[in-house]
Amino acid sequence: MPAFIIWTLTAAIFVCIGISTRKSETENGFFTFVPPKKMKDVKAYNHAVARLWLVFAALLEMLGLPVLFLEQNSGVFVFTILGVVVLVLCLMISYLKIEQKYRV
């Protein structure tokens, strides 16, 4: 149960990032220590990135559901871990497509 609580708090952090991105007036950066590029439509760009973060948080939470029902050190957790890796890769690819769409 404590592992699921930590998992849920992590997903909640991503929800907060999505909400703050949606409310932002300037371009929000995505990658750490990389300044955001200038975008054609800042509001649409921020909304697309916010949607990306919110979908990521929801999918991350769904990937964490097996933590509630499985025994500790179960072999099934390999699928959860691989799912997170695939999810993060999809997150980066999706962001690069969003950036390409709105870049000046």
Rosetta constraint file for C-alpha pairs under 8 A:
AtomPair CA 1 CA 5 HARMONIC 6.42 0.50
AtomPair CA 1 CA 67 HARMONIC 7.64 0.50
AtomPair CA 1 CA 68 HARMONIC 6.26 0.50
AtomPair CA 2 CA 6 HARMONIC 6.32 0.50
AtomPair CA 3 CA 7 HARMONIC 6.14 0.50
AtomPair CA 3 CA 67 HARMONIC 7.09 0.50
AtomPair CA 4 CA 8 HARMONIC 6.02 0.50
AtomPair CA 4 CA 64 HARMONIC 6.76 0.50
AtomPair CA 4 CA 65 HARMONIC 7.57 0.50
AtomPair CA 4 CA 67 HARMONIC 5.93 0.50
AtomPair CA 4 CA 68 HARMONIC 6.35 0.50
AtomPair CA 5 CA 9 HARMONIC 6.15 0.50
AtomPair CA 6 CA 10 HARMONIC 6.24 0.50
AtomPair CA 7 CA 11 HARMONIC 6.43 0.50
AtomPair CA 7 CA 61 HARMONIC 7.19 0.50
AtomPair CA 7 CA 64 HARMONIC 6.53 0.50
AtomPair CA 8 CA 12 HARMONIC 6.10 0.50
AtomPair CA 8 CA 61 HARMONIC 6.29 0.50
AtomPair CA 8 CA 64 HARMONIC 7.82 0.50
AtomPair CA 9 CA 13 HARMONIC 6.26 0.50
AtomPair CA 10 CA 14 HARMONIC 6.68 0.50
AtomPair CA 11 CA 15 HARMONIC 6.41 0.50
AtomPair CA 11 CA 57 HARMONIC 4.82 0.50
AtomPair CA 11 CA 58 HARMONIC 7.25 0.50
AtomPair CA 11 CA 60 HARMONIC 6.39 0.50
AtomPair CA 11 CA 61 HARMONIC 6.07 0.50
AtomPair CA 12 CA 16 HARMONIC 6.28 0.50
AtomPair CA 12 CA 57 HARMONIC 7.06 0.50
AtomPair CA 13 CA 17 HARMONIC 6.29 0.50
AtomPair CA 14 CA 18 HARMONIC 6.18 0.50
AtomPair CA 14 CA 53 HARMONIC 6.11 0.50
AtomPair CA 14 CA 54 HARMONIC 6.87 0.50
AtomPair CA 14 CA 56 HARMONIC 7.66 0.50
AtomPair CA 14 CA 57 HARMONIC 5.59 0.50
AtomPair CA 15 CA 19 HARMONIC 6.23 0.50
AtomPair CA 15 CA 53 HARMONIC 6.62 0.50
AtomPair CA 15 CA 54 HARMONIC 5.43 0.50
AtomPair CA 15 CA 57 HARMONIC 6.04 0.50
AtomPair CA 16 CA 20 HARMONIC 6.14 0.50
AtomPair CA 17 CA 21 HARMONIC 6.03 0.50
AtomPair CA 17 CA 50 HARMONIC 7.55 0.50
AtomPair CA 17 CA 53 HARMONIC 7.04 0.50
AtomPair CA 18 CA 22 HARMONIC 6.17 0.50
AtomPair CA 18 CA 49 HARMONIC 7.36 0.50
AtomPair CA 18 CA 50 HARMONIC 4.22 0.50
AtomPair CA 18 CA 51 HARMONIC 6.80 0.50
AtomPair CA 18 CA 52 HARMONIC 7.67 0.50
AtomPair CA 18 CA 53 HARMONIC 5.02 0.50
AtomPair CA 18 CA 54 HARMONIC 5.64 0.50
AtomPair CA 19 CA 23 HARMONIC 6.41 0.50
AtomPair CA 19 CA 50 HARMONIC 6.48 0.50
AtomPair CA 20 CA 24 HARMONIC 6.15 0.50
AtomPair CA 20 CA 50 HARMONIC 7.93 0.50
AtomPair CA 21 CA 28 HARMONIC 6.39 0.50
AtomPair CA 21 CA 46 HARMONIC 5.84 0.50
AtomPair CA 21 CA 47 HARMONIC 7.30 0.50
AtomPair CA 21 CA 49 HARMONIC 7.14 0.50
AtomPair CA 21 CA 50 HARMONIC 5.42 0.50
AtomPair CA 22 CA 43 HARMONIC 7.91 0.50
AtomPair CA 22 CA 46 HARMONIC 5.47 0.50
AtomPair CA 22 CA 47 HARMONIC 5.13 0.50
AtomPair CA 22 CA 49 HARMONIC 7.72 0.50
AtomPair CA 22 CA 50 HARMONIC 5.25 0.50
AtomPair CA 23 CA 46 HARMONIC 7.98 0.50
AtomPair CA 24 CA 28 HARMONIC 7.27 0.50
AtomPair CA 24 CA 46 HARMONIC 7.11 0.50
AtomPair CA 25 CA 42 HARMONIC 7.41 0.50
AtomPair CA 25 CA 43 HARMONIC 7.09 0.50
AtomPair CA 26 CA 42 HARMONIC 6.48 0.50
AtomPair CA 27 CA 36 HARMONIC 6.17 0.50
AtomPair CA 27 CA 37 HARMONIC 7.43 0.50
AtomPair CA 27 CA 38 HARMONIC 7.10 0.50
AtomPair CA 27 CA 39 HARMONIC 7.14 0.50
AtomPair CA 27 CA 42 HARMONIC 5.84 0.50
AtomPair CA 27 CA 45 HARMONIC 7.48 0.50
AtomPair CA 27 CA 46 HARMONIC 6.54 0.50
AtomPair CA 28 CA 36 HARMONIC 6.10 0.50
AtomPair CA 28 CA 46 HARMONIC 6.72 0.50
AtomPair CA 29 CA 34 HARMONIC 6.80 0.50
AtomPair CA 29 CA 35 HARMONIC 5.96 0.50
AtomPair CA 29 CA 36 HARMONIC 4.51 0.50
AtomPair CA 29 CA 37 HARMONIC 7.95 0.50
AtomPair CA 30 CA 34 HARMONIC 7.66 0.50
AtomPair CA 30 CA 36 HARMONIC 7.34 0.50
AtomPair CA 30 CA 95 HARMONIC 7.89 0.50
AtomPair CA 37 CA 103 HARMONIC 7.14 0.50
AtomPair CA 38 CA 103 HARMONIC 6.34 0.50
AtomPair CA 38 CA 104 HARMONIC 6.14 0.50
AtomPair CA 39 CA 45 HARMONIC 7.20 0.50
AtomPair CA 39 CA 99 HARMONIC 7.98 0.50
AtomPair CA 39 CA 102 HARMONIC 5.33 0.50
AtomPair CA 39 CA 103 HARMONIC 4.51 0.50
AtomPair CA 39 CA 104 HARMONIC 5.13 0.50
AtomPair CA 40 CA 102 HARMONIC 5.54 0.50
AtomPair CA 40 CA 103 HARMONIC 5.94 0.50
AtomPair CA 40 CA 104 HARMONIC 5.13 0.50
AtomPair CA 41 CA 45 HARMONIC 6.10 0.50
AtomPair CA 41 CA 102 HARMONIC 6.50 0.50
AtomPair CA 42 CA 46 HARMONIC 6.04 0.50
AtomPair CA 43 CA 47 HARMONIC 6.14 0.50
AtomPair CA 44 CA 48 HARMONIC 6.11 0.50
AtomPair CA 45 CA 49 HARMONIC 6.22 0.50
AtomPair CA 45 CA 98 HARMONIC 7.25 0.50
AtomPair CA 45 CA 99 HARMONIC 7.69 0.50
AtomPair CA 45 CA 102 HARMONIC 6.21 0.50
AtomPair CA 46 CA 50 HARMONIC 5.95 0.50
AtomPair CA 47 CA 51 HARMONIC 6.07 0.50
AtomPair CA 48 CA 52 HARMONIC 6.22 0.50
AtomPair CA 48 CA 98 HARMONIC 7.05 0.50
AtomPair CA 49 CA 53 HARMONIC 6.33 0.50
AtomPair CA 49 CA 95 HARMONIC 7.04 0.50
AtomPair CA 49 CA 98 HARMONIC 7.37 0.50
AtomPair CA 50 CA 54 HARMONIC 6.20 0.50
AtomPair CA 51 CA 55 HARMONIC 6.09 0.50
AtomPair CA 52 CA 56 HARMONIC 6.07 0.50
AtomPair CA 52 CA 91 HARMONIC 7.32 0.50
AtomPair CA 52 CA 94 HARMONIC 7.71 0.50
AtomPair CA 52 CA 95 HARMONIC 7.56 0.50
AtomPair CA 53 CA 57 HARMONIC 6.14 0.50
AtomPair CA 54 CA 58 HARMONIC 6.28 0.50
AtomPair CA 55 CA 59 HARMONIC 6.16 0.50
AtomPair CA 56 CA 60 HARMONIC 5.96 0.50
AtomPair CA 56 CA 87 HARMONIC 7.47 0.50
AtomPair CA 56 CA 91 HARMONIC 7.07 0.50
AtomPair CA 57 CA 61 HARMONIC 6.14 0.50
AtomPair CA 58 CA 62 HARMONIC 6.34 0.50
AtomPair CA 59 CA 63 HARMONIC 6.19 0.50
AtomPair CA 59 CA 87 HARMONIC 7.92 0.50
AtomPair CA 60 CA 64 HARMONIC 6.36 0.50
AtomPair CA 60 CA 84 HARMONIC 6.98 0.50
AtomPair CA 60 CA 87 HARMONIC 7.76 0.50
AtomPair CA 61 CA 65 HARMONIC 6.64 0.50
AtomPair CA 63 CA 80 HARMONIC 5.85 0.50
AtomPair CA 63 CA 83 HARMONIC 6.95 0.50
AtomPair CA 63 CA 84 HARMONIC 7.26 0.50
AtomPair CA 64 CA 68 HARMONIC 7.74 0.50
AtomPair CA 64 CA 80 HARMONIC 7.05 0.50
AtomPair CA 65 CA 69 HARMONIC 7.36 0.50
AtomPair CA 66 CA 70 HARMONIC 5.92 0.50
AtomPair CA 66 CA 77 HARMONIC 7.69 0.50
AtomPair CA 66 CA 80 HARMONIC 7.71 0.50
AtomPair CA 67 CA 71 HARMONIC 7.96 0.50
AtomPair CA 67 CA 77 HARMONIC 7.83 0.50
AtomPair CA 70 CA 74 HARMONIC 6.60 0.50
AtomPair CA 70 CA 76 HARMONIC 7.97 0.50
AtomPair CA 73 CA 77 HARMONIC 7.52 0.50
AtomPair CA 76 CA 80 HARMONIC 7.23 0.50
AtomPair CA 77 CA 81 HARMONIC 6.21 0.50
AtomPair CA 78 CA 82 HARMONIC 6.08 0.50
AtomPair CA 79 CA 83 HARMONIC 5.87 0.50
AtomPair CA 80 CA 84 HARMONIC 6.29 0.50
AtomPair CA 81 CA 85 HARMONIC 6.43 0.50
AtomPair CA 82 CA 86 HARMONIC 6.24 0.50
AtomPair CA 83 CA 87 HARMONIC 5.98 0.50
AtomPair CA 84 CA 88 HARMONIC 6.12 0.50
AtomPair CA 85 CA 89 HARMONIC 6.31 0.50
AtomPair CA 86 CA 90 HARMONIC 6.15 0.50
AtomPair CA 87 CA 91 HARMONIC 6.09 0.50
AtomPair CA 88 CA 92 HARMONIC 6.34 0.50
AtomPair CA 89 CA 93 HARMONIC 6.30 0.50
AtomPair CA 90 CA 94 HARMONIC 5.95 0.50
AtomPair CA 91 CA 95 HARMONIC 6.16 0.50
AtomPair CA 92 CA 96 HARMONIC 6.27 0.50
AtomPair CA 93 CA 97 HARMONIC 6.41 0.50
AtomPair CA 94 CA 98 HARMONIC 6.30 0.50
AtomPair CA 95 CA 99 HARMONIC 6.06 0.50
AtomPair CA 96 CA 100 HARMONIC 6.08 0.50
AtomPair CA 97 CA 101 HARMONIC 6.20 0.50
AtomPair CA 98 CA 102 HARMONIC 6.41 0.50
AtomPair CA 99 CA 103 HARMONIC 5.72 0.50
